[in-house]
Amino acid sequence: MRKLTGAASAAVSAAALCHAVAAGAQEWTGEPLQLDPIIVSGGLTPVPAERYGRAVSVVTAEDLDRSQTVYVSDALRALPGVAVSRTGGYGGATAVRIRGAEDNHTVVLVDGVEVAAPETGAYDFGGLLTADIARIEVLRGPQSAIYGSNAIGGVISITTKDAEAAGTTWEASAEAGTDGTAGGLLAVRRLTDRANLSLAVAARDVGGYDISDTPGGEVDGDDNVTLNARGTFQATDTVTVGGALRYVDRASDYDDFAYGAPVSGELVVDADLVHYRTEFFGSAFVTVEALGGRMSNDFRASYSDMDDVNRRDGVRDADTTSGRTSYRYLGTVALDAETIDGASQLVSFGIERIEERFGNNDANLVFDPSQMDEQTRDLTSLIGQYSGTFLDSLSVQANIRRDFNDQFEDVTTWSLAGSYLLPNATTRLHASWGTGSQDPTLFEQFGFIPGQWVGNPNLTPEASRGWDAGLEQTFLDGRAVLDVTWFEDRLTDEIDTDFLPDGAGTPVNEDGTSRRKGLEVAGTFDVSDALSLGLAYTWLDATDPDGQQEARRPGQEVALHANYALADGRTNLNLDVRRVIDNVDIDYTSASGDPGIGRVELDDYTLVDLAAEYLLTDTVTLTGRIENLLDADYQELDGYATPGVTGFVGLRSVF
């Protein structure tokens, strides 16, 4: 079995744990189940899991392979505290919300590069494929002291694969399924004494179905090609250089939305609309050891460019470009040892510079010449961190950050987290407390659409303050793990929309407080060498300043997991069941009397997914899965049709 070493990390999700068991149940040695030892994105430097005080979930490549999950958003659905909503079928615009926060309150990183669109502050997970992903870490709760603006709800950090074995390794997979779906991956990786290089291309073509559910309506599909490249090189004994490149090319069909339609069934209207999006992300770094290994100096730069084009009936009607450039220096010093690796007390300090931009590309597609002015803004930050362990049982992480904004109020954020392992060595207490900040987006600040949407340069950054506390208990010599975490958060100066006398919308800071609190429960039970079970449960109470339930954040979600390895040593079965309870959406129908203000209750639903794999040879695996096995009729957003039962079959090989 892929053994997970170290004590269990805080608030571990059932998906991460149970899929970890699934990743190697056929070869399990009978040793106790434990967790991955390092939380890579846990702070300015990696943090051992048993010392980490904040709430975190980890999903690995092995987890994704066993469940045969194709989209990152689907891997996130079963994690505690995470809510996902997708506009219809595979590849549709997808929002991820953590602990009741908005989707633009989450920082999303791929190989350390922030990928959210500066104009909205949010990242569309609809096109993020799991192919070539090695690890997903989800930090829950305010993380702005570490990651800056947008990290009110948390952070999702994704790392792509690199070589794990010396020499050259190839990976290939192919899959076909219902709704005209086909996809695959081809990757090559090489590891030498000094270099680790990886190059991968993944593609997926979804024929789709009509998300408006109109009889005879046009199907809405998605085409996606993603290229990843990353590498590191040990230039000298003290100098390491490296970088990463990522390119995504997508074409996604979607339909019109009829604001104020008389009933929910008429909100989404069949139309020939296509959103074309290309994303380019690049980064480079140099790490230099100093003071005989007692100090590390890390210099990093990253660049992103995102182009969006919309076409209606084949005619282009929108064309925009946005991007972000960042530079960071981070120094880390060991306080109580001659090397960083041997230290239990570390201090880190640094400076970061971020430049964001957005603009329209075609004067023929705007309403006013002023819309052609590219808007930019800068942010400079000072950051600091202390992490320490005392008596091998108590660990503390403390962070502080000062953001200097060039056009609105400067902000200071902080966080404090701790982990304590009781003398029985099976019970661990963990807690965190901190603040978060969300800068106004470029759309909110500058507007860009005169007469329809007017920017507000006087906005104040949204501010949050939250805490969590939990208990993690292991049973049966480590074969069972249960974690229970309670959290509360308060959001002030929330940015909402007001309407001017001429009918144009404009963003404003709301009075009052948005309140979020909830319970996260996660656990696994390794019943035998062959059978593993898992559970994840979330109870959430999230309300806006008026006391209304926040939309698209279910009140309860429960995920059950089972993995069974047959005695033949070649066959593995994977079952996931997810129940969604008490979900609401914004009521956009005219029947509400005030479209866009009230709430509409969505039906509760249960989804069942079944995956199986059979080892044909030492290097080739036959895969197959059925999603929505019971053909449940459900909605994640009011008016959007969702997929019925679907099936897929494929091959996967590493050689």
Buried (B, 14 or more C-beta within 10 A) or exposed (E): BBBBEBBBBBBBBBBBBBBBBBBBBBEBEEEBBBBBBBBBBBBBBBBBBBBBBBBBBBBBBBBBBBBBBBBBBBBBBBBBBBBBBBBBBBBBBBBBBBBBBBBBBBBBBBBBBBBBBBBBBBBBBBBBBBBBBBBBBBBBBBBBBBBBBBBBBBBBBBBBBBBEEEEEBEBBBBBBBBBEBBBBBBBBBBBEEEEBBBBBBBBBBBBBBBBBBBEEBBBBBBBBBBBBBBBBBBBEEBEBBBBBBBBBBBBBBBBBBBEEBEEBBBBBBBBBBBBBBBBBBBBBBBBBBEEEBBBBBBBBBBBBBBBBBBBEEEEBEBBBBBBBBBBBBBBBBBEEBEBBEEBBBBBBBBEBBBBBBBBBBEEEBBEEEEBBEEBBBEBBBBBBBBBBBEEEBBBBBBBBBBBEBEBBBEBEBBBBBBBBBEEEEBEBBBBBBBBBBBBBBBBBBBBBBBEEBBBBEEBBBBBBBBBBBBBBBBEEEBBBBBBBBBBBBBBBBBBEEEEEEEEBBBBBBBEEBBBBBBBBBBBBBBBEBBBBBBBBBBBBBBBBBEEBBBBBBBBBBBBBBBBBBEEEEBBBBBBBBBBBBBBBBBBBBBBBEEBEEBBBEBEBBBBBBBBBBBBEEEEBBBBBBBBBBEEBEBBBBBBBBBBBEBBBEBBBBBE
